[in-house]
């Protein structure tokens, strides 16, 4: 039978701690970007129907390059109702696997979801940014972002092929202001080894 002194020494070697667990309903970065089915085909379609067209006949498409231009276009309807005769569907091509600053990329999926525009977000494979370099107008920066408005000049068959192969992003706001659930897990930390031992 353990003496009182031994029990006190054993207790002194361990300390009970509580580790907080925060359930955050507002972020899910692992699933922000839509899945692209048959990405090599999608990349080739984008090259032939968008970047090459912009390279040789830039007036043929209603396009916007760069973070600032894209954000301005997608945010504008948040304050004004989209006119009935104004195209609401846009295709947003993003070189998210190339050397584009993550601080810019992190905002794009959220912006695509909360915009009142009907946004088809299309992540492109690594290396595609070189095609943006070739078709971006001189003096402009594309930041790995290219937005094209689906209007009467836009190839409807091409648009249909893209929407079939890319996970569609709903234009309605997705943020839900639910109360976060905060819990704790009881653990024992050895004062000597500093190792944690979960308790039941």
CNS distance restraints for C-alpha pairs under 8 A (distance, minus, plus):
assign (resid   2 and name CA) (resid   6 and name CA) 6.12 0.50 0.50
assign (resid   2 and name CA) (resid   7 and name CA) 6.63 0.50 0.50
assign (resid   3 and name CA) (resid   7 and name CA) 6.45 0.50 0.50
assign (resid   4 and name CA) (resid   8 and name CA) 6.24 0.50 0.50
assign (resid   5 and name CA) (resid   9 and name CA) 6.25 0.50 0.50
assign (resid   6 and name CA) (resid  10 and name CA) 6.19 0.50 0.50
assign (resid   7 and name CA) (resid  11 and name CA) 6.14 0.50 0.50
assign (resid   8 and name CA) (resid  12 and name CA) 6.10 0.50 0.50
assign (resid   9 and name CA) (resid  13 and name CA) 6.50 0.50 0.50
assign (resid  10 and name CA) (resid  14 and name CA) 7.20 0.50 0.50
assign (resid  11 and name CA) (resid  15 and name CA) 7.66 0.50 0.50
assign (resid  13 and name CA) (resid 190 and name CA) 5.96 0.50 0.50
assign (resid  13 and name CA) (resid 191 and name CA) 5.43 0.50 0.50
assign (resid  13 and name CA) (resid 192 and name CA) 6.87 0.50 0.50
assign (resid  14 and name CA) (resid 188 and name CA) 6.27 0.50 0.50
assign (resid  14 and name CA) (resid 189 and name CA) 5.60 0.50 0.50
assign (resid  14 and name CA) (resid 190 and name CA) 4.50 0.50 0.50
assign (resid  14 and name CA) (resid 191 and name CA) 5.54 0.50 0.50
assign (resid  15 and name CA) (resid 188 and name CA) 5.51 0.50 0.50
assign (resid  15 and name CA) (resid 189 and name CA) 5.22 0.50 0.50
assign (resid  15 and name CA) (resid 190 and name CA) 6.38 0.50 0.50
assign (resid  15 and name CA) (resid 191 and name CA) 6.79 0.50 0.50
assign (resid  16 and name CA) (resid 186 and name CA) 6.93 0.50 0.50
assign (resid  16 and name CA) (resid 187 and name CA) 5.69 0.50 0.50
assign (resid  16 and name CA) (resid 188 and name CA) 4.41 0.50 0.50
assign (resid  16 and name CA) (resid 189 and name CA) 6.18 0.50 0.50
assign (resid  17 and name CA) (resid 186 and name CA) 5.94 0.50 0.50
assign (resid  17 and name CA) (resid 187 and name CA) 5.29 0.50 0.50
assign (resid  17 and name CA) (resid 188 and name CA) 5.98 0.50 0.50
assign (resid  17 and name CA) (resid 189 and name CA) 6.85 0.50 0.50
assign (resid  18 and name CA) (resid 184 and name CA) 5.81 0.50 0.50
assign (resid  18 and name CA) (resid 185 and name CA) 5.48 0.50 0.50
assign (resid  18 and name CA) (resid 186 and name CA) 4.67 0.50 0.50
assign (resid  18 and name CA) (resid 187 and name CA) 6.08 0.50 0.50
assign (resid  19 and name CA) (resid 184 and name CA) 5.28 0.50 0.50
assign (resid  19 and name CA) (resid 185 and name CA) 5.24 0.50 0.50
assign (resid  19 and name CA) (resid 186 and name CA) 6.60 0.50 0.50
assign (resid  19 and name CA) (resid 187 and name CA) 7.38 0.50 0.50
assign (resid  20 and name CA) (resid 182 and name CA) 6.99 0.50 0.50
assign (resid  20 and name CA) (resid 183 and name CA) 5.76 0.50 0.50
assign (resid  20 and name CA) (resid 184 and name CA) 4.34 0.50 0.50
assign (resid  20 and name CA) (resid 185 and name CA) 6.58 0.50 0.50
assign (resid  21 and name CA) (resid 182 and name CA) 5.79 0.50 0.50
assign (resid  21 and name CA) (resid 183 and name CA) 5.09 0.50 0.50
assign (resid  21 and name CA) (resid 184 and name CA) 5.55 0.50 0.50
assign (resid  21 and name CA) (resid 185 and name CA) 7.46 0.50 0.50
assign (resid  22 and name CA) (resid 180 and name CA) 7.22 0.50 0.50
assign (resid  22 and name CA) (resid 181 and name CA) 6.34 0.50 0.50
assign (resid  22 and name CA) (resid 182 and name CA) 4.85 0.50 0.50
assign (resid  22 and name CA) (resid 183 and name CA) 6.63 0.50 0.50
assign (resid  23 and name CA) (resid 180 and name CA) 5.97 0.50 0.50
assign (resid  23 and name CA) (resid 181 and name CA) 5.47 0.50 0.50
assign (resid  23 and name CA) (resid 182 and name CA) 6.39 0.50 0.50
assign (resid  24 and name CA) (resid 180 and name CA) 6.06 0.50 0.50
assign (resid  24 and name CA) (resid 181 and name CA) 7.71 0.50 0.50
assign (resid  25 and name CA) (resid 176 and name CA) 7.93 0.50 0.50
assign (resid  25 and name CA) (resid 178 and name CA) 7.27 0.50 0.50
assign (resid  25 and name CA) (resid 180 and name CA) 6.88 0.50 0.50
assign (resid  26 and name CA) (resid 175 and name CA) 6.73 0.50 0.50
assign (resid  26 and name CA) (resid 176 and name CA) 7.55 0.50 0.50
assign (resid  28 and name CA) (resid  32 and name CA) 6.59 0.50 0.50
assign (resid  32 and name CA) (resid 109 and name CA) 5.83 0.50 0.50
assign (resid  32 and name CA) (resid 110 and name CA) 7.73 0.50 0.50
assign (resid  33 and name CA) (resid 109 and name CA) 6.43 0.50 0.50
assign (resid  33 and name CA) (resid 121 and name CA) 7.82 0.50 0.50
assign (resid  33 and name CA) (resid 123 and name CA) 7.07 0.50 0.50
assign (resid  34 and name CA) (resid 121 and name CA) 7.10 0.50 0.50
assign (resid  34 and name CA) (resid 122 and name CA) 7.25 0.50 0.50
assign (resid  34 and name CA) (resid 123 and name CA) 7.42 0.50 0.50
assign (resid  34 and name CA) (resid 166 and name CA) 6.63 0.50 0.50
assign (resid  34 and name CA) (resid 167 and name CA) 4.94 0.50 0.50
assign (resid  34 and name CA) (resid 168 and name CA) 7.13 0.50 0.50
assign (resid  34 and name CA) (resid 169 and name CA) 7.59 0.50 0.50
assign (resid  35 and name CA) (resid 166 and name CA) 6.06 0.50 0.50
assign (resid  35 and name CA) (resid 167 and name CA) 5.48 0.50 0.50
assign (resid  36 and name CA) (resid  42 and name CA) 7.94 0.50 0.50
assign (resid  36 and name CA) (resid 122 and name CA) 7.47 0.50 0.50
assign (resid  36 and name CA) (resid 123 and name CA) 7.52 0.50 0.50
assign (resid  36 and name CA) (resid 165 and name CA) 5.90 0.50 0.50
assign (resid  36 and name CA) (resid 166 and name CA) 4.66 0.50 0.50
assign (resid  36 and name CA) (resid 167 and name CA) 6.57 0.50 0.50
assign (resid  37 and name CA) (resid  42 and name CA) 7.96 0.50 0.50
assign (resid  37 and name CA) (resid 165 and name CA) 4.92 0.50 0.50
assign (resid  37 and name CA) (resid 166 and name CA) 6.21 0.50 0.50
assign (resid  38 and name CA) (resid  42 and name CA) 6.48 0.50 0.50
assign (resid  38 and name CA) (resid 165 and name CA) 7.12 0.50 0.50
assign (resid  39 and name CA) (resid  43 and name CA) 5.98 0.50 0.50
assign (resid  39 and name CA) (resid 124 and name CA) 7.59 0.50 0.50
assign (resid  39 and name CA) (resid 125 and name CA) 7.28 0.50 0.50
assign (resid  40 and name CA) (resid  44 and name CA) 6.23 0.50 0.50
assign (resid  40 and name CA) (resid 125 and name CA) 7.89 0.50 0.50
assign (resid  41 and name CA) (resid  45 and name CA) 6.17 0.50 0.50
assign (resid  42 and name CA) (resid  46 and name CA) 6.16 0.50 0.50
assign (resid  42 and name CA) (resid 162 and name CA) 6.84 0.50 0.50
assign (resid  42 and name CA) (resid 165 and name CA) 7.63 0.50 0.50
assign (resid  43 and name CA) (resid  47 and name CA) 6.14 0.50 0.50
assign (resid  43 and name CA) (resid 124 and name CA) 6.49 0.50 0.50
assign (resid  43 and name CA) (resid 125 and name CA) 7.20 0.50 0.50
assign (resid  43 and name CA) (resid 128 and name CA) 7.82 0.50 0.50
assign (resid  44 and name CA) (resid  48 and name CA) 6.15 0.50 0.50
assign (resid  45 and name CA) (resid  49 and name CA) 5.79 0.50 0.50
assign (resid  45 and name CA) (resid  50 and name CA) 7.77 0.50 0.50
assign (resid  45 and name CA) (resid 158 and name CA) 7.51 0.50 0.50
assign (resid  46 and name CA) (resid  50 and name CA) 5.19 0.50 0.50
assign (resid  46 and name CA) (resid  51 and name CA) 6.59 0.50 0.50
assign (resid  47 and name CA) (resid  51 and name CA) 4.99 0.50 0.50
assign (resid  47 and name CA) (resid  52 and name CA) 5.84 0.50 0.50
assign (resid  47 and name CA) (resid 131 and name CA) 7.24 0.50 0.50
assign (resid  48 and name CA) (resid  52 and name CA) 5.43 0.50 0.50
assign (resid  48 and name CA) (resid  53 and name CA) 6.99 0.50 0.50
assign (resid  49 and name CA) (resid  53 and name CA) 6.01 0.50 0.50
assign (resid  49 and name CA) (resid 155 and name CA) 8.00 0.50 0.50
assign (resid  49 and name CA) (resid 158 and name CA) 7.48 0.50 0.50
assign (resid  50 and name CA) (resid  54 and name CA) 6.05 0.50 0.50
assign (resid  50 and name CA) (resid  61 and name CA) 7.99 0.50 0.50
assign (resid  51 and name CA) (resid  55 and name CA) 6.04 0.50 0.50
assign (resid  51 and name CA) (resid 131 and name CA) 6.34 0.50 0.50
assign (resid  51 and name CA) (resid 132 and name CA) 6.66 0.50 0.50
assign (resid  51 and name CA) (resid 134 and name CA) 7.90 0.50 0.50
assign (resid  51 and name CA) (resid 135 and name CA) 5.81 0.50 0.50
assign (resid  52 and name CA) (resid  56 and name CA) 6.32 0.50 0.50
assign (resid  52 and name CA) (resid 135 and name CA) 7.01 0.50 0.50
assign (resid  53 and name CA) (resid  57 and name CA) 5.44 0.50 0.50
assign (resid  53 and name CA) (resid  58 and name CA) 6.49 0.50 0.50
assign (resid  53 and name CA) (resid  60 and name CA) 7.22 0.50 0.50
assign (resid  53 and name CA) (resid  61 and name CA) 7.86 0.50 0.50
assign (resid  54 and name CA) (resid  58 and name CA) 4.00 0.50 0.50
assign (resid  54 and name CA) (resid  59 and name CA) 7.37 0.50 0.50
assign (resid  54 and name CA) (resid  60 and name CA) 7.16 0.50 0.50
assign (resid  54 and name CA) (resid  61 and name CA) 6.95 0.50 0.50
assign (resid  54 and name CA) (resid 135 and name CA) 5.60 0.50 0.50
assign (resid  54 and name CA) (resid 136 and name CA) 7.82 0.50 0.50
assign (resid  55 and name CA) (resid 134 and name CA) 6.59 0.50 0.50
assign (resid  55 and name CA) (resid 135 and name CA) 4.25 0.50 0.50
assign (resid  55 and name CA) (resid 136 and name CA) 7.49 0.50 0.50
assign (resid  60 and name CA) (resid 153 and name CA) 6.81 0.50 0.50
assign (resid  61 and name CA) (resid 148 and name CA) 6.97 0.50 0.50
assign (resid  61 and name CA) (resid 149 and name CA) 7.57 0.50 0.50
assign (resid  61 and name CA) (resid 153 and name CA) 6.64 0.50 0.50
assign (resid  61 and name CA) (resid 154 and name CA) 6.88 0.50 0.50
assign (resid  62 and name CA) (resid 148 and name CA) 5.73 0.50 0.50
assign (resid  62 and name CA) (resid 149 and name CA) 5.53 0.50 0.50
assign (resid  62 and name CA) (resid 150 and name CA) 7.88 0.50 0.50
assign (resid  62 and name CA) (resid 151 and name CA) 7.77 0.50 0.50
assign (resid  63 and name CA) (resid 146 and name CA) 6.98 0.50 0.50
assign (resid  63 and name CA) (resid 147 and name CA) 5.55 0.50 0.50
assign (resid  63 and name CA) (resid 148 and name CA) 4.41 0.50 0.50
assign (resid  63 and name CA) (resid 149 and name CA) 6.42 0.50 0.50
assign (resid  64 and name CA) (resid  69 and name CA) 6.04 0.50 0.50
assign (resid  64 and name CA) (resid  70 and name CA) 6.30 0.50 0.50
assign (resid  64 and name CA) (resid 146 and name CA) 5.83 0.50 0.50
assign (resid  64 and name CA) (resid 147 and name CA) 5.11 0.50 0.50
assign (resid  64 and name CA) (resid 148 and name CA) 6.50 0.50 0.50
assign (resid  65 and name CA) (resid  69 and name CA) 6.26 0.50 0.50
assign (resid  65 and name CA) (resid  70 and name CA) 6.76 0.50 0.50
assign (resid  65 and name CA) (resid 136 and name CA) 7.09 0.50 0.50
assign (resid  65 and name CA) (resid 140 and name CA) 7.53 0.50 0.50
assign (resid  65 and name CA) (resid 141 and name CA) 6.86 0.50 0.50
assign (resid  65 and name CA) (resid 142 and name CA) 4.71 0.50 0.50
assign (resid  65 and name CA) (resid 143 and name CA) 7.63 0.50 0.50
assign (resid  65 and name CA) (resid 145 and name CA) 5.94 0.50 0.50
assign (resid  65 and name CA) (resid 146 and name CA) 4.77 0.50 0.50
assign (resid  65 and name CA) (resid 147 and name CA) 6.48 0.50 0.50
assign (resid  66 and name CA) (resid  70 and name CA) 6.17 0.50 0.50
assign (resid  66 and name CA) (resid 140 and name CA) 7.77 0.50 0.50
assign (resid  66 and name CA) (resid 141 and name CA) 5.65 0.50 0.50
assign (resid  66 and name CA) (resid 142 and name CA) 3.88 0.50 0.50
assign (resid  66 and name CA) (resid 143 and name CA) 4.99 0.50 0.50
assign (resid  66 and name CA) (resid 144 and name CA) 6.95 0.50 0.50
assign (resid  66 and name CA) (resid 145 and name CA) 5.26 0.50 0.50
assign (resid  66 and name CA) (resid 146 and name CA) 6.53 0.50 0.50
assign (resid  67 and name CA) (resid  71 and name CA) 6.02 0.50 0.50
assign (resid  67 and name CA) (resid 104 and name CA) 7.25 0.50 0.50
assign (resid  67 and name CA) (resid 142 and name CA) 7.13 0.50 0.50
assign (resid  67 and name CA) (resid 143 and name CA) 6.16 0.50 0.50
assign (resid  67 and name CA) (resid 145 and name CA) 6.40 0.50 0.50
assign (resid  68 and name CA) (resid  72 and name CA) 6.07 0.50 0.50
assign (resid  69 and name CA) (resid  73 and name CA) 6.24 0.50 0.50
assign (resid  70 and name CA) (resid  74 and name CA) 6.22 0.50 0.50
assign (resid  70 and name CA) (resid 145 and name CA) 7.56 0.50 0.50
assign (resid  70 and name CA) (resid 146 and name CA) 7.49 0.50 0.50
assign (resid  70 and name CA) (resid 147 and name CA) 6.39 0.50 0.50
assign (resid  71 and name CA) (resid  75 and name CA) 5.86 0.50 0.50
assign (resid  71 and name CA) (resid 111 and name CA) 7.73 0.50 0.50
assign (resid  72 and name CA) (resid  76 and name CA) 6.00 0.50 0.50
assign (resid  73 and name CA) (resid  77 and name CA) 7.84 0.50 0.50
assign (resid  74 and name CA) (resid  78 and name CA) 7.92 0.50 0.50
assign (resid  74 and name CA) (resid 111 and name CA) 7.47 0.50 0.50
assign (resid  74 and name CA) (resid 112 and name CA) 7.61 0.50 0.50
assign (resid  74 and name CA) (resid 115 and name CA) 5.76 0.50 0.50
assign (resid  74 and name CA) (resid 116 and name CA) 7.55 0.50 0.50
assign (resid  74 and name CA) (resid 117 and name CA) 6.61 0.50 0.50
assign (resid  75 and name CA) (resid  79 and name CA) 7.63 0.50 0.50
assign (resid  75 and name CA) (resid 111 and name CA) 7.94 0.50 0.50
assign (resid  75 and name CA) (resid 115 and name CA) 6.26 0.50 0.50
assign (resid  76 and name CA) (resid  80 and name CA) 6.49 0.50 0.50
assign (resid  77 and name CA) (resid  81 and name CA) 5.65 0.50 0.50
assign (resid  77 and name CA) (resid  82 and name CA) 5.75 0.50 0.50
assign (resid  77 and name CA) (resid 115 and name CA) 7.38 0.50 0.50
assign (resid  77 and name CA) (resid 116 and name CA) 6.07 0.50 0.50
assign (resid  77 and name CA) (resid 117 and name CA) 7.31 0.50 0.50
assign (resid  78 and name CA) (resid 115 and name CA) 6.73 0.50 0.50
assign (resid  78 and name CA) (resid 116 and name CA) 6.37 0.50 0.50
assign (resid  82 and name CA) (resid  86 and name CA) 6.59 0.50 0.50
assign (resid  82 and name CA) (resid  88 and name CA) 7.39 0.50 0.50
assign (resid  87 and name CA) (resid 149 and name CA) 6.97 0.50 0.50
assign (resid  87 and name CA) (resid 150 and name CA) 6.42 0.50 0.50
assign (resid  87 and name CA) (resid 151 and name CA) 5.98 0.50 0.50
assign (resid  88 and name CA) (resid 117 and name CA) 5.06 0.50 0.50
assign (resid  88 and name CA) (resid 118 and name CA) 5.63 0.50 0.50
assign (resid  88 and name CA) (resid 149 and name CA) 7.85 0.50 0.50
assign (resid  88 and name CA) (resid 150 and name CA) 7.73 0.50 0.50
assign (resid  89 and name CA) (resid 117 and name CA) 5.96 0.50 0.50
assign (resid  89 and name CA) (resid 118 and name CA) 4.37 0.50 0.50
assign (resid  89 and name CA) (resid 119 and name CA) 5.84 0.50 0.50
assign (resid  89 and name CA) (resid 120 and name CA) 7.45 0.50 0.50
assign (resid  89 and name CA) (resid 149 and name CA) 6.49 0.50 0.50
assign (resid  89 and name CA) (resid 150 and name CA) 5.76 0.50 0.50
assign (resid  90 and name CA) (resid 117 and name CA) 7.06 0.50 0.50
assign (resid  90 and name CA) (resid 118 and name CA) 6.20 0.50 0.50
assign (resid  90 and name CA) (resid 119 and name CA) 5.14 0.50 0.50
assign (resid  90 and name CA) (resid 120 and name CA) 6.22 0.50 0.50
assign (resid  90 and name CA) (resid 147 and name CA) 6.76 0.50 0.50
assign (resid  90 and name CA) (resid 148 and name CA) 5.72 0.50 0.50
assign (resid  90 and name CA) (resid 149 and name CA) 4.47 0.50 0.50
assign (resid  90 and name CA) (resid 150 and name CA) 5.55 0.50 0.50
assign (resid  91 and name CA) (resid 119 and name CA) 5.99 0.50 0.50
assign (resid  91 and name CA) (resid 120 and name CA) 4.83 0.50 0.50
assign (resid  91 and name CA) (resid 121 and name CA) 6.17 0.50 0.50
assign (resid  91 and name CA) (resid 122 and name CA) 7.21 0.50 0.50
assign (resid  91 and name CA) (resid 147 and name CA) 5.67 0.50 0.50
assign (resid  91 and name CA) (resid 148 and name CA) 5.22 0.50 0.50
assign (resid  91 and name CA) (resid 149 and name CA) 6.38 0.50 0.50
assign (resid  91 and name CA) (resid 150 and name CA) 7.27 0.50 0.50
assign (resid  92 and name CA) (resid 119 and name CA) 6.83 0.50 0.50
assign (resid  92 and name CA) (resid 120 and name CA) 6.06 0.50 0.50
assign (resid  92 and name CA) (resid 121 and name CA) 4.93 0.50 0.50
assign (resid  92 and name CA) (resid 122 and name CA) 5.96 0.50 0.50
assign (resid  92 and name CA) (resid 145 and name CA) 7.19 0.50 0.50
assign (resid  92 and name CA) (resid 146 and name CA) 5.88 0.50 0.50
assign (resid  92 and name CA) (resid 147 and name CA) 4.42 0.50 0.50
assign (resid  92 and name CA) (resid 148 and name CA) 6.49 0.50 0.50
assign (resid  93 and name CA) (resid 121 and name CA) 6.33 0.50 0.50
assign (resid  93 and name CA) (resid 122 and name CA) 4.88 0.50 0.50
assign (resid  93 and name CA) (resid 123 and name CA) 6.03 0.50 0.50
assign (resid  93 and name CA) (resid 124 and name CA) 6.86 0.50 0.50
assign (resid  93 and name CA) (resid 145 and name CA) 5.93 0.50 0.50
assign (resid  93 and name CA) (resid 146 and name CA) 5.16 0.50 0.50
assign (resid  93 and name CA) (resid 147 and name CA) 6.17 0.50 0.50
assign (resid  94 and name CA) (resid 121 and name CA) 7.62 0.50 0.50
assign (resid  94 and name CA) (resid 122 and name CA) 6.19 0.50 0.50
assign (resid  94 and name CA) (resid 123 and name CA) 4.90 0.50 0.50
assign (resid  94 and name CA) (resid 124 and name CA) 5.93 0.50 0.50
assign (resid  94 and name CA) (resid 144 and name CA) 5.70 0.50 0.50
assign (resid  94 and name CA) (resid 145 and name CA) 4.85 0.50 0.50
assign (resid  94 and name CA) (resid 146 and name CA) 6.58 0.50 0.50
assign (resid  95 and name CA) (resid 100 and name CA) 7.29 0.50 0.50
assign (resid  95 and name CA) (resid 123 and name CA) 6.07 0.50 0.50
assign (resid  95 and name CA) (resid 124 and name CA) 5.14 0.50 0.50
assign (resid  95 and name CA) (resid 125 and name CA) 6.88 0.50 0.50
assign (resid  95 and name CA) (resid 126 and name CA) 7.09 0.50 0.50
assign (resid  95 and name CA) (resid 128 and name CA) 6.55 0.50 0.50
assign (resid  95 and name CA) (resid 129 and name CA) 5.87 0.50 0.50
assign (resid  95 and name CA) (resid 144 and name CA) 4.93 0.50 0.50
assign (resid  95 and name CA) (resid 145 and name CA) 6.66 0.50 0.50
assign (resid  96 and name CA) (resid 100 and name CA) 6.57 0.50 0.50
assign (resid  96 and name CA) (resid 105 and name CA) 6.67 0.50 0.50
assign (resid  96 and name CA) (resid 123 and name CA) 6.19 0.50 0.50
assign (resid  96 and name CA) (resid 124 and name CA) 6.80 0.50 0.50
assign (resid  96 and name CA) (resid 125 and name CA) 7.88 0.50 0.50
assign (resid  96 and name CA) (resid 126 and name CA) 7.82 0.50 0.50
assign (resid  96 and name CA) (resid 144 and name CA) 7.20 0.50 0.50
assign (resid  97 and name CA) (resid 124 and name CA) 7.27 0.50 0.50
assign (resid  97 and name CA) (resid 125 and name CA) 6.32 0.50 0.50
assign (resid  97 and name CA) (resid 126 and name CA) 4.95 0.50 0.50
assign (resid  97 and name CA) (resid 127 and name CA) 7.75 0.50 0.50
assign (resid  98 and name CA) (resid 126 and name CA) 5.46 0.50 0.50
assign (resid  98 and name CA) (resid 127 and name CA) 6.29 0.50 0.50
assign (resid  98 and name CA) (resid 128 and name CA) 7.73 0.50 0.50
assign (resid  98 and name CA) (resid 129 and name CA) 6.66 0.50 0.50
assign (resid  98 and name CA) (resid 144 and name CA) 7.77 0.50 0.50
assign (resid 100 and name CA) (resid 104 and name CA) 7.51 0.50 0.50
assign (resid 100 and name CA) (resid 105 and name CA) 7.25 0.50 0.50
assign (resid 100 and name CA) (resid 143 and name CA) 6.36 0.50 0.50
assign (resid 100 and name CA) (resid 144 and name CA) 6.12 0.50 0.50
assign (resid 101 and name CA) (resid 105 and name CA) 6.64 0.50 0.50
assign (resid 102 and name CA) (resid 106 and name CA) 5.89 0.50 0.50
assign (resid 103 and name CA) (resid 107 and name CA) 7.21 0.50 0.50
assign (resid 104 and name CA) (resid 108 and name CA) 7.05 0.50 0.50
assign (resid 105 and name CA) (resid 109 and name CA) 7.75 0.50 0.50
assign (resid 106 and name CA) (resid 110 and name CA) 7.81 0.50 0.50
assign (resid 107 and name CA) (resid 111 and name CA) 6.10 0.50 0.50
assign (resid 108 and name CA) (resid 112 and name CA) 6.07 0.50 0.50
assign (resid 109 and name CA) (resid 113 and name CA) 6.35 0.50 0.50
assign (resid 109 and name CA) (resid 121 and name CA) 7.62 0.50 0.50
assign (resid 110 and name CA) (resid 114 and name CA) 6.32 0.50 0.50
assign (resid 111 and name CA) (resid 115 and name CA) 5.92 0.50 0.50
assign (resid 112 and name CA) (resid 119 and name CA) 5.82 0.50 0.50
assign (resid 112 and name CA) (resid 120 and name CA) 7.97 0.50 0.50
assign (resid 112 and name CA) (resid 121 and name CA) 7.05 0.50 0.50
assign (resid 112 and name CA) (resid 169 and name CA) 7.02 0.50 0.50
assign (resid 112 and name CA) (resid 171 and name CA) 6.95 0.50 0.50
assign (resid 113 and name CA) (resid 119 and name CA) 7.56 0.50 0.50
assign (resid 113 and name CA) (resid 169 and name CA) 6.12 0.50 0.50
assign (resid 113 and name CA) (resid 170 and name CA) 5.90 0.50 0.50
assign (resid 113 and name CA) (resid 171 and name CA) 5.24 0.50 0.50
assign (resid 113 and name CA) (resid 172 and name CA) 6.31 0.50 0.50
assign (resid 113 and name CA) (resid 173 and name CA) 5.92 0.50 0.50
assign (resid 113 and name CA) (resid 174 and name CA) 6.54 0.50 0.50
assign (resid 114 and name CA) (resid 171 and name CA) 6.03 0.50 0.50
assign (resid 114 and name CA) (resid 172 and name CA) 5.76 0.50 0.50
assign (resid 114 and name CA) (resid 173 and name CA) 4.31 0.50 0.50
assign (resid 114 and name CA) (resid 174 and name CA) 6.71 0.50 0.50
assign (resid 115 and name CA) (resid 119 and name CA) 7.60 0.50 0.50
assign (resid 115 and name CA) (resid 171 and name CA) 5.64 0.50 0.50
assign (resid 115 and name CA) (resid 172 and name CA) 6.99 0.50 0.50
assign (resid 115 and name CA) (resid 173 and name CA) 7.31 0.50 0.50
assign (resid 116 and name CA) (resid 171 and name CA) 5.36 0.50 0.50
assign (resid 116 and name CA) (resid 172 and name CA) 6.47 0.50 0.50
assign (resid 117 and name CA) (resid 171 and name CA) 5.85 0.50 0.50
assign (resid 118 and name CA) (resid 169 and name CA) 7.78 0.50 0.50
assign (resid 118 and name CA) (resid 170 and name CA) 6.93 0.50 0.50
assign (resid 118 and name CA) (resid 171 and name CA) 5.04 0.50 0.50
assign (resid 119 and name CA) (resid 168 and name CA) 7.78 0.50 0.50
assign (resid 119 and name CA) (resid 169 and name CA) 6.23 0.50 0.50
assign (resid 119 and name CA) (resid 170 and name CA) 7.26 0.50 0.50
assign (resid 119 and name CA) (resid 171 and name CA) 6.29 0.50 0.50
assign (resid 120 and name CA) (resid 163 and name CA) 7.12 0.50 0.50
assign (resid 120 and name CA) (resid 166 and name CA) 7.77 0.50 0.50
assign (resid 120 and name CA) (resid 168 and name CA) 5.74 0.50 0.50
assign (resid 120 and name CA) (resid 169 and name CA) 5.99 0.50 0.50
assign (resid 121 and name CA) (resid 166 and name CA) 7.77 0.50 0.50
assign (resid 121 and name CA) (resid 167 and name CA) 7.97 0.50 0.50
assign (resid 121 and name CA) (resid 168 and name CA) 7.10 0.50 0.50
assign (resid 121 and name CA) (resid 169 and name CA) 6.67 0.50 0.50
assign (resid 122 and name CA) (resid 166 and name CA) 6.69 0.50 0.50
assign (resid 124 and name CA) (resid 128 and name CA) 6.51 0.50 0.50
assign (resid 128 and name CA) (resid 132 and name CA) 7.23 0.50 0.50
assign (resid 129 and name CA) (resid 133 and name CA) 6.43 0.50 0.50
assign (resid 129 and name CA) (resid 144 and name CA) 6.15 0.50 0.50
assign (resid 130 and name CA) (resid 134 and name CA) 6.57 0.50 0.50
assign (resid 131 and name CA) (resid 135 and name CA) 6.53 0.50 0.50
assign (resid 132 and name CA) (resid 136 and name CA) 5.76 0.50 0.50
assign (resid 132 and name CA) (resid 142 and name CA) 7.08 0.50 0.50
assign (resid 132 and name CA) (resid 144 and name CA) 7.14 0.50 0.50
assign (resid 132 and name CA) (resid 146 and name CA) 7.91 0.50 0.50
assign (resid 133 and name CA) (resid 142 and name CA) 7.75 0.50 0.50
assign (resid 136 and name CA) (resid 140 and name CA) 6.72 0.50 0.50
assign (resid 136 and name CA) (resid 141 and name CA) 7.33 0.50 0.50
assign (resid 136 and name CA) (resid 142 and name CA) 6.62 0.50 0.50
assign (resid 142 and name CA) (resid 146 and name CA) 6.76 0.50 0.50
assign (resid 149 and name CA) (resid 154 and name CA) 7.75 0.50 0.50
assign (resid 150 and name CA) (resid 154 and name CA) 5.37 0.50 0.50
assign (resid 150 and name CA) (resid 159 and name CA) 7.94 0.50 0.50
assign (resid 154 and name CA) (resid 159 and name CA) 7.71 0.50 0.50
assign (resid 155 and name CA) (resid 159 and name CA) 6.30 0.50 0.50
assign (resid 156 and name CA) (resid 160 and name CA) 6.12 0.50 0.50
assign (resid 157 and name CA) (resid 161 and name CA) 6.31 0.50 0.50
assign (resid 158 and name CA) (resid 162 and name CA) 6.34 0.50 0.50
assign (resid 159 and name CA) (resid 163 and name CA) 6.28 0.50 0.50
assign (resid 160 and name CA) (resid 164 and name CA) 6.21 0.50 0.50
assign (resid 161 and name CA) (resid 165 and name CA) 6.44 0.50 0.50
assign (resid 162 and name CA) (resid 166 and name CA) 6.03 0.50 0.50
assign (resid 163 and name CA) (resid 167 and name CA) 7.31 0.50 0.50
assign (resid 163 and name CA) (resid 168 and name CA) 6.72 0.50 0.50
assign (resid 185 and name CA) (resid 198 and name CA) 7.74 0.50 0.50
assign (resid 186 and name CA) (resid 198 and name CA) 6.45 0.50 0.50
assign (resid 186 and name CA) (resid 199 and name CA) 6.13 0.50 0.50
assign (resid 186 and name CA) (resid 200 and name CA) 7.95 0.50 0.50
assign (resid 187 and name CA) (resid 196 and name CA) 6.14 0.50 0.50
assign (resid 187 and name CA) (resid 197 and name CA) 5.52 0.50 0.50
assign (resid 187 and name CA) (resid 198 and name CA) 4.42 0.50 0.50
assign (resid 187 and name CA) (resid 199 and name CA) 5.58 0.50 0.50
assign (resid 188 and name CA) (resid 195 and name CA) 7.96 0.50 0.50
assign (resid 188 and name CA) (resid 196 and name CA) 5.44 0.50 0.50
assign (resid 188 and name CA) (resid 197 and name CA) 5.03 0.50 0.50
assign (resid 188 and name CA) (resid 198 and name CA) 6.29 0.50 0.50
assign (resid 188 and name CA) (resid 199 and name CA) 7.02 0.50 0.50
assign (resid 189 and name CA) (resid 194 and name CA) 5.66 0.50 0.50
assign (resid 189 and name CA) (resid 195 and name CA) 5.41 0.50 0.50
assign (resid 189 and name CA) (resid 196 and name CA) 4.54 0.50 0.50
assign (resid 189 and name CA) (resid 197 and name CA) 6.44 0.50 0.50
assign (resid 190 and name CA) (resid 194 and name CA) 4.79 0.50 0.50
assign (resid 190 and name CA) (resid 195 and name CA) 5.50 0.50 0.50
assign (resid 190 and name CA) (resid 196 and name CA) 6.75 0.50 0.50
